[in-house]
Amino acid sequence: MASNLPVLSDHFLVQYILGKLVNQVTGCELVEDANIDEMEDYPFFTFKWIDFDQEPNADWLGKHRQYICTMQIDCHSNSSVQAMNLARKLFEALHEVPYRRFFKQAYIVPQSIGNTGDRTTLQGINYDHDYGFDCSFTVTGGFEFLEKDLNFNVEDYAIESIKGTSSVVGSDTDNAFNVSKNKEEI
């Protein structure tokens, strides 16, 4: 069965990865802001492209041009507290290494991430509470991926022990150390 997805490349790839991140971190769906009339269940996230293609420099060569694009990302809910908390949760995930890896594997780097703010319009008569932020991404364009090429598993690593030796530059040769996962120096 053929996939109905557009080619996973460039701007659509940013949207696709962000959608996977939103779903994994918040359990919500990500839709384009022009399609919110189709959304029946709260909460959900929307995105809107603000700046589609800004050149970081003019001296690129080859088919993998770098550019910066900026997206508005908002959480919509019928509860202002829920919208605020979910937007904050996504904001924090975009700063965490395991989730930034989602983008890094596709040569995309989340850059400037604005502060989370209230973007609700028509307060008092509107049941749609909207909190969000803007996020810029540096994209190395021209790469195409298949869904199977991308890994969205988050692995939590545990460091069992740390051992320092005298071969470390600047260390005292008589003061080697070894620490177990129980925080006890051996």
Number of C-alpha atoms within 10 A of each C-alpha: 3 4 8 6 10 9 14 18 19 20 15 13 21 22 20 18 20 20 19 16 23 23 16 16 16 17 13 20 19 23 18 13 15 10 10 14 7 8 11 8 11 16 22 23 28 21 22 17 18 13 12 13 15 12 13 12 9 8 8 12 8 6 10 13 17 21 19 19 21 21 20 18 25 29 31 27 21 15 14 17 13 18 25 21 15 25 26 19 15 26 20 13 17 24 13 11 11 16 21 16 19 23 25 14 13 23 17 23 20 20 15 12 18 13 11 19 15 16 15 17 12 10 10 8 7 10 15 20 23 27 25 27 21 20 20 20 19 22 26 18 18 14 16 12 14 11 11 6 9 13 13 15 11 12 7 7 6 7 8 10 13 12 11 12 14 13 10 10 8 7 12 11 11 8 9 13 12 13 14 13 11 8 11 9 12 8
